[in-house]
């Protein structure tokens, strides 16, 4: 009888039997022998199992944990205590209780309270699934007598034969016995490498993996038929804990529970609450006096500590413990952080150049010179009066710090830096692929990731059942674009709505700035009126920052929901679609306020006497006298630093600590209810269960990609961005490391040879950065107007007279009715002509207030600069891309050497087989000749020997 048939034969009144009933579990047929699926029966549970890292026998290692919730009644607690109290009495209990529906059964009403149907259904699904796992060769052990109330654990162990079978199926590359010499540098290069090693020795982590390797084992996809090729001297360590958990996870995904309406794998079982968690175990504790040294403790000391922030990361150990995908993330983050060092140095030099030349900048000196007596037009209607340009002296001087010729050089430098960073990472990635035996991984990667997701299979089955009911057809179905059209339409509308919401919020902040500026202008105190621009800018940027942080979290959830309703077929497809949506929404959210200040603010203001109004009441914003670049710098710096400080660091530290505190309080309340459970020692799987589940690398990558955008997209306005990014990343690496080692459950190791779609996003951001910086330099800064003035309009070849050249004149008698200042005599004299920043004809011209030819000259120069800058920098970036090979020469030589050695190994093996066959044939022929030389009239003993010759011949 099949297992699920046994489940279906259970009467309704017998569904209340608790899962602790050992006799029932054994009689179902899941227990192949007593140690496979057995509740704890030993007196000292921690004597042999090393705090939950091994089964009760102390020999079989726990490779994976399944966690489930159950309703623990008082009777079951008493039964459990009796089982632990006396081994023999436990065995007698097991013999007395019969399986329900087969012979005598337990009276449910008298012994235990009746469980509800849902709990019963979950129990049956668990029993079937665990039975299927054992049929797949895994060994299980249950533990419900834990410190956590109402939580049971199923420990899973993969025996040697299962590991070999799955390693061959997954094509895992394992080290062979063949060892070969790695090509070493010679001559001057060898001396340079030795000097570099001595210099960098203090900043190298103290782990064995970082010792320079002179030899390497040849790796080959594991095969049971070719086990003699592999080094199996120590079978316990041949498959490390990372590989073992990966193998078990693949079996868990492949194994299904068919009792439900549709086939349920581990992901569906987790989603439906049949199991509450599934995870591999950490290697042990990472802190304490008597803790044995393990990889987790070593990582905590040499990697996940703020005290080692100046050291390199032990990437090989990270990969060994967490797998290639997480190892590649931290390797990429380390390369990115290292590359930020030269960018930060150049950025600081550019900033210091601006500080050093601020007193020599002629335009800012002219703006600060009170003798020029330049009277500017009012900044708002009625309440604002005329003002002196010299009052904006501080803003003009500050603008020069970021708006100087060096920023153009820095923009070109950062574009080449981005290209160099991408090429450097590709080369580093190839070195890691060679070192981690990931060369030629594409085929295995596609084979593993092509497994359909549980949600996709459920949707396909639902469609099949619907068609079968209508048309009585049973053909294999798949989801078409028609099935997904409602989801695609929802995605399109949802994304458009979210982008529109972001634009609406930015527009709302613009209204806030305009209305607040108008309100503060009514202030009776001169100090209040003088600080209007600073107050409005600061408060608006803070509002933008808060909105960005809130919408980031909202958009992340919405992007996941939109991806889920699409029902992608594979995990890879799901991840790529999720990343695209999340990046699109978060990119728009983070950069829309900055794009507004850089390219739109002050562009649609109008002119005195003909201003542009919003809602017929509020005048559009104008840039400060020194231009909008200074405000762009303020906006960029506050949003970047605020996101890094609040979202990336405080959230990553504070939220996990808060969740940990909440879990601790809940557990403390449960312990007070059950003193006996409180006195138990926690097993490893119980400790890990209280950690946060691993949520994937998408948030970590997203955080860094957005930061990469801040560093490259608007670097012309904020040269210190690489420095702040560097300081953040030094903390971020150790913060992420500490989170992975101490606060998260151990993730399942995933093989990967690159960072996936993130590389394409990085390249796209790098290309976009060239275009945006070209427009920032050309349209936001005064770099182009200065060049045009210097070479076309300057009388003496200097910048003297530039400020006056950029200002147009306005006759105050041309103000519209009701817009002139209420107090025109605030400066102490009557104003007839005021100035404003624009290229327009003067009031005494025939075409007064029309756009002048100077405007078109400057515009042509700006567009020409954009075209030249963009194409020149793109060409230089592509040249850097072309001149630096993707694969280092020594790595390509080593890969070729490995292929040659592998061919030699197989050739020797084939030659050995041929020699052995020839030897056997020779022996067989000699034996046959000896047998044929015998006379027919031989004795029986001789004929017996002859028959033995014949039998030997047949065996051969």
C-alpha positions, 0 to 999 in steps of 0.5 A: 500500500502506498503512503498516501493511500494509508493517509486517505484510509484514516477515519475522521475520528482518528485524525486527532492522534498526535504526531508524538505517537512513535508507534504510529510513525513506525507502523506507517513504514517511514522508519527503515530502522530505529535510527532513521526517524526517531524521537530522542530516546537517550538520557544525555541528548548532547553527549554525542551530537555536539550541540545539534550538529550531528544525529543522536549517534554522534556520527551522522552530520546534520546537513539540513533542517526542516522546521514545523509548528505543532500543537503541543498538548499536556498529554504529549508533554507528559509522554515526551518526558516519560520517553526521555526518563526511561528508555525501556518504558519508551519502547514499551509505549511504542509497542502498546500503541497501534497504528490507527486503522490497523488493529486496536487504536488509541481512544482519542477522546480520553487521552488527547484533545482533538486536533483541528483538520488543518493541523491534521492535514499538515501532519499528513503532508509532512509524513508523506514528504518525509517518506518520499525524502527517505525513498530518495536516500536521505536519513531523517531524525525528528526532535520535538523535545526542544526549548522552543515551545510548539516547534519541531525539527527534522534533521536531514543527513545525506549518506555517502552514496546519495552525495555521490549520486547527486554530485554526478547529477549536478556535475559538481567539479571536485578535486582529483588526485592529479596535482600540477604546478602553477606558473610563477612569475620570473625575474623582475616581476617575481621580485616586485610580487615578493615586495608587494606581498611583504608590504601587504602582509599586515593587511592580509587576514590570517586564514589558511586560504590566503597563503600563496599557492604554488600547486593546484589540484586538477578538478573534474565533474564528479563521476561514480564510475571514475571515483579512482580519479578523485582523492577519497582518502578522507570521505568525511571532508571530501564534500564540505558542509556547503556542498552537502547542504546544496545537494540536500536542497536540490533533493528537497526541491525535486521531491514532491508531496502529492497528497494536496490538490497539486504537487508540492515541493519544499517551496510550496510546503513552506508557503502553505505553512506545512513547514515554517522554515528550512535551512542548513546549519552554521558550523558552530558558535562564533563567540565564547571561551571554550568554542572550537575553532570553525570557519564561522568563528574564523570569519567572525574574527578575520572578516566580520569585525570592525577592528579589521576594516583595513584588511583584505577580505578572506574571499576564498573562505567566504566562498567556502562557507557561503557559496560562490554567489555570495562570495562573488558579491563580496568580491565585487564589493571589495573591488568597487571599494578599492577602486573608489580610493583613487577616485576619492583622492582625485575628487579631494584634489579637485575640491582643494583646487576649487578652495585654493583658487576661489580668491582668484576667480574673477566672476565671484570677485565681481559679484562680491564687489560692492562698488559695482552697485548692481541692483537685481530684480525682486525674487517674488511679487509684491513682498520682495524688494530689489536687492544688491548682487553683492549680498549673494557673495557667499553663494558665489564663492561656494559655487566656485568650489564645485564649478571650476575647470577642474570639474570638467577634468574630473568628469572625464576621469570618472567616465574612464574610471567607470570603464576601468572598474568594469574591466578590472572586475571582469579580470578579477571575476575570471581569476575567481572562476579559475580558482573556484573551478567555475570555468565552463560552468554555463551548461550546469548553470542552465541545467540547475536553474531551468527547474520550474518554480512551484508557483509556475507548476501550480498555475500550469496544473490549475490550467490543465485541470480547467481544460480537462474539466471542459474539454476532457483533454490531458495534454501537457500545458504551459503558460502563454502570453494570453494567460499572462496578459492580465499580469503584464497589463497590471505591471505596465499600469502599476509601474506607470502609476508608481513613476507618476506618483514619484513625479507628483511628489516631486511636484508637491515639493516644488509647490512647497518650496515656492509657497514657503519662499513666498510665505517667508518673504512676508517676514517682518525681520530682515534676518528672516527674509535673508535666510529664505533660500537656505531655509527652503532648500534645506527643508525641501531636501529633507522632505525629499530624503524622507519620501525617498526612504519611505518609497524605497521600501514601498517600491521594493514590496510592489516590485516583488508583488508585480513579479509574483503575479507574472508567474515566471517559470524559473528562479533565474527569470523571477530574479531578473524581472524583480531586479529590473522592476525594483531598479527602475522604480528605485532609480526614478525615486532616488534621482527625480529630485536631483534631475529637477534641480539639475535640468529643470529648475530656473529654465521655465521662469520667464522674465520680469514683467512676464513670469510663468505662474503655477496655479496663477499664484506662484512664480516658478523657482529661480536659481541662485545668482551663482547658478543651480550647481551649488543647490544641486551639490547640496541636494546630492550630498544630503540625499546620498549621505542621508540614504547611506546613514539612515537607510543603509546603516541604521536600518541594517543595524537597527531593524535586525536588532529590534527583531532580535529583541522582539524574538527574545521577549517572546521566547522569554515569555514562553520560557516563563510558562514552561520552566522545564523547557527553559532549563534545557540547553539550546541545540544548534538548529534551535539557535539558528531558527531564532536568526533572521532568514536570508532574503537574497542579495538583491537589496545589497546589490541595489544599495550599491548600484544606487550609490554607484549612480550617485558617484558617477551620474552627477559627479561634476557637481559633487567631486567628494561623492567618491570619498563619502562612498568609500567611507560608507563602503568600508563600514558596509563591508564589515556590516554586511559580513557581521549580518551574514555571519551572526544575524542571518541563518546560513543561506543555501550555497548557490553556484554562479560564475558572475554577478548576473544582470547587475553587470549590465546595469552597471554598464548602463549606469556608466554609459548614462553617466557620460551623457548626464555629466555632459549636460550638467557641465554644459547646461547647469554650470557656467563653464560654457558661458565663460568659455564663450565670453572669454573667446568671443566677447572679452575685450582683454582676454580675461573674465573681467565683465563676465557677470555684467555680460550674463545679466539683462536689464529691465525697466521697472515701469514695465512690471505687470499690475500688482506685481511691483514691490510694495516697498521700492525704496528699501535700498534707500534710492529709487530704482529705474533699471534692475538686472536679471540673469538671462540673455535678452535684449535691453528695454531700449532696444527695438525688440526689447526683452526678446532673446538675444543672439548671445543666447543662441551662441551660448546654446550652440556652444553648449550643444556642441560641447555635449556632442564632443564630450560624449563621443570623446569620452565614449571613445576613450571608454571603449578604448580602455575596454578594448585595450584591457583583455577580459581574461588575464594572460596567466589565467588563460594559460592555466586554463589551457594547461588544465585541459591538456593535463585532463586529456593526459590523465584520460589518455593514461587511463585508457592506455592502462585499460588497454594494457590490462585487457591485453594482459588478460587476453595473453593469459587467456590465450596461454591458458587455452593453449595449455588446455588444448594440449591435454589428451582426450584420454585424461584422468578425471582430475585432469578433466576437472582442471580442464573444466576449470580452464574453461570456466576461467576463460568464460569469466575473463 
